[in-house]
Amino acid sequence: MKTIHILYLISLFFLIQFQVNAQQTEYFENVQKEIVVAKELFNSGKYIASFIEFEKIQREVDKQSELYSEAEYYRSVSALKAGYSSGNKLIKNFVNNYAESPYINSARFNYGDYQFERKQYTLALRTFAEVDRKDLSESDQIKLKYQLGYSYLMTENLEKASKEFYAIKDANNLYSKPATYYWAHIMYLQDNYQAALDGFTKLNNDPSYSRVIPLYVSHIYYKQEKYSEVVNYTTPIIDEVEKEHKTELSKLVGDSYFHLGEYKNAIPFLETYFKESGSKTREENYILGFCYYSVGEYEKSSPLLVNATKGKDEMAQNAYYHLADCYIKMDEKEKAKLAYNAAFEFDFNEKIKEDALFNYAKLTYELSFSPFNETIKAFDNYISLYPNSDRNAEAYRILTEVYMVTRNYKDAISSMEKIKVKTPAMLKAYQRVTFFRGLELFNNLAYNQSIDLFDTSLESGGQDKELKARTLFWKAEALYRVGDYNNAISTYSRFIQTSGASSLGEYKNAEYNLAYSYFKIEEYESAVSHFRKYVAASKNSRTGKMADALNRIGDYYFLNTNYTKALENYQQSFGMKIYEADYALFQISFCQGLQRNQPEKISTLEKLLAGSPESEYYDDALYELGRAYERTGKSSEGTAQYENLIQNYPQSNYYRKALLQLGLINFNNGDFNKSLSQYKQVAEKYAGTPEARAALSGIKNCYVELNNIDAYFAYTQKLGAGVNVTVSEQDSLTYMAAERVYMLGDEHAAVQLQQYIQRYPNGSFVLNANFYLAGLLYKEGEYEKANQHYTFVTNQPDNIFSEPALSKASELTFNAEKFIESLEMFNRLENLANSKWNVLKANTGQMRCNLTLARFDPAIAAAGKIKKSDIANEALIREANYAEGKAYYELNQPEKALPGLKAVSVDTKFEQGAEAKYLVSEIYYKQNKKQAAEDEIMDFVSENSPYQFWLGNAFLLLTDIYLDKGDDFTAKHTLKSIVDNYSNETDGIKEEAARKLNEIETKEAAEQKNAVDSSFQLEIKQN
């Protein structure tokens, strides 16, 4: 039974196993059928259906089975090709999880293909690197090579790309033509033009590439410099290509004609390129510009050549050179000059460099436009750089002519001194420029320097006799100004004796100036002799100098007590009523008084008072009229004059004299108390003066008459040592000895006066001693020490020396640049002055101080007083106009500033005139009157002012005007000219010009970055 049971079990097992096997076989057969169907769907490109089927299969099979991994491969690839978003993740997971799958190579290939199609070339290359090419079908191998080649191309690995394309380009497959195209493109990029040309030629008839092949072929011929081939190949087809390519091919054809020298043929093609394309490079501008230039179309050429100059290379030099010729042909010589100068500054072409420099120099001469002495500098430079040039004879000839007309004398002298051997013509020019440079320095108060230049001119004086004579005159004038009167006399005399001098304009003033020179050294006989000669030579003329000369002759006779002759000359001067008529009338009254003709004196003085109420001699006349009435016994009328003076002229030097006279009149009338009061005012307010000493005597007499001698002694003790009734004998004798030496002009006078001051600091004569010592120190040029003594005098109560001391102290304090202190002195001098000359000096000082201290309203007021003065000379009127204009300018009142500034700006030989000219231009510019501003600047330039700082500022302003007008070229090269030619390195002009120039050049560089030469930037045709 047991055996039967075992057999039954075995039989049952085999029966079950048979049934299971039968079921499995049926199952596998069904799955295989599904796989076959799914693969057919996959191979038919029905990826969505295949994805579903393989996903269904995966649900039916064991995850660990090969069927599952096979289904996963197909499902992942189906998802990729169906465009499912999960496809990337699925294939990536398959590659990572099924590395041993027989489908792994195919999966990687498909994954790389997926990445390639999405232009993920770097990722594709990384994936393709893991694909075993040998395990791929032949078609997939070809596809892989193409995709690798393209991916390498896109990632700029041209060497590997060319190898992949090369391997398949000549085979008969789907990818051979694009591979040939890309390989040829790589050959083109690597400058292997013949290989590229061979490759592109194979595709010439393929419609897929026919629209770009002509572009490549034309470029290749162009890059091979086969310009005839470019023309022959491209011109027949240029109208057949697409419009977008016609522009570029036009450029190539135009350039080729240019290189073949067929400029007229080049122009239509280049015009097409310029019309249709965007920003252009410098080279493109140069080529079309040169073509226009070559056929004489200069108006069209010049703006293009301007664009071509925006660099620092050989093309820029050539462009500038041809541009200059364009401007010459267009009669724009100023711009031509700038262009030649720019061409010279490059060293690429030596022939152009030399020719450009010479032409630049000639144009600066022809245009008479040489504000920074460019003409002389240019010819100097040319002769220095090209000493053996055939043009040097012409250069020297022009230089000589320039020297004869230039106003920039300083630079001209520097240039001429480089020439060792001077021709007679050159010596004549040297004589001229040294004379005018001396005159320039003279006008700017640099007298000692001017004398040196006049001497240099005289050393060449044999060339121009007239100029030599003029030089003598102005040298004498300079000597006079520096106080060298003896040498001034000898030089004036030489001038007068020089042949031809009598025909010069200076001659009529020579005798007059010579007379004053003698007058200054107190040789009055000689002085009056020359005044007489001046009067005789100027007979019947009515001038201020004529009237002045007559007054000086009258003064001479007056000093020599020949009052009749004095009267005769004073009356002639007064009769002219041109210059200091009030002085002549006052002197007439003085002479009449000295002739004991008091009634006539009274009549003359009353005429003066009635006719000249503003006269500086009004207070003098009141005093003298009072004295004349006294002498005729009319003490009450005399008293009225003195009281008028005291009441209305408290600052007059006659104030204390009038008080003294009133004291005497009241003493004589027995009114001792009133007399005592008046005497005391004089003694206390004017200590140390002769009037104070006379007043002390009167005080003594009054106290005696009042029988109060004790009061007299008490009063004298109160006055102190400086005004003792009796001066110590030692004090008096010491001062008298010093004064005697001083009056004799002894060289020891200063020492003795100093000793007196040190020994008697409160002495009775300390005022006199300080004033006289100050004068001696001033004459010796010890200005600081002199001012200490003048200031001592000015700090005392008003005295006989107050006015002259203030006159000197204010001047010296101003020169020491102590403007606040000097202004106080000038203000006091104006109130104290009895001379119209000192009033003028005070007003001048006030104007200068206030302007320097930026106190503009008071400066304007002082300038107004100067302009109203009848003795202000031309130079002071000019300065007053300048101060007024400058002050209004600083106050931002341009309309009020303009009249004064315009008046000064007419003469830019003076610094204030040069500054005024610039300020007028600037005001016009700020008022948006830019043409008026430009006109002012050009006029300024034409005057060749020696004041380079203001001329430099004017040129900087001019460049702003050019920029506003869009004329960047002229602005740029004007700035460049300033940088190259402006001589001062520290005043900020060159620095500002360089800054503005850099702005323009930076702008130009930025513009060039936007100009791309498209003929060298072919884009590949993508398939």
Secondary structure by P-SEA (a helix, b strand, c coil): caaaaaaaaaaaaaaaaaaaaaaaaaaaaaaaaaaaaaaaaaaacaaaaaaaaaaaaaaacccccaaaaaaaaaaaaaaaaacccaaaaaaaaaaaccccccaaaaaaaaaaaaaaaacaaaaaaaaaaacccccccaaaaaaaaaaaaaaaaaacaaaaaaaaaaaccccccccaaaaaaaaaaaaaaacaaaaaaaaaaaacccccccccaaaaaaaaaaaacaaaaaaaacccccccccccaaaaaaaaaaaaaaaacccccaaaaaaaaaaccccccaaaaaaaaaaaaaacaaaaaaaaaaaaaccccaaaaaaaaaaaaaaaaacaaaaaaaaaaaaaaccccaaaaaaaaaaaaaaaaaacccccaaaaaaaaaaaaacccccaaaaaaaaaaaaaacccaaaaaaaaaaacccccaaaaaaaaaaaaaaaaaaaaacaaaaaaaaaaaaaaaccccaaaaaaaaaaaaaaaaaacaaaaaaaaaaaaaacccccccccccaaaaaaaaaaaaacaaaaaaaaaaaaaaaacccccaaaaaaaaaaaaaaaaacaaaaaaaaaaaaaaacccaaaaaaaaaaaaaaaacaaaaaaaaaaaaaaccccccaaaaaaaaaaaaaaaacaaaaaaaaaaaaaaccccccaaaaaaaaaaaaaaaacaaaaaaaaaaaaaaaccccaaaaaaaaaaaaaaaaaccaaaaaaaaaaacccccccccaaaaaaaaaaaaaaaacccaaaaaaaaaaaacccccaaaaaaaaaaaaaaaacaaaaaaaaaaaaaacccccaaaaaaaaaaaaaaaacaaaaaaaaaaaaaaccccaaaaaaaaaaaaaaaaaacccaaaaaaaaaaaacccccaaaaaaaaaaaaaaaaaacccccaaaaaaaaacccccaaaaaaaaaaaaaaaaacaaaaaaaaaaaaaaacccaaaaaaaaaaaaaaaaaaacaaaaaaaaaaaaaccccccccaaaaaaaaaaaaaaaaaaaaaaaccccccccccccc
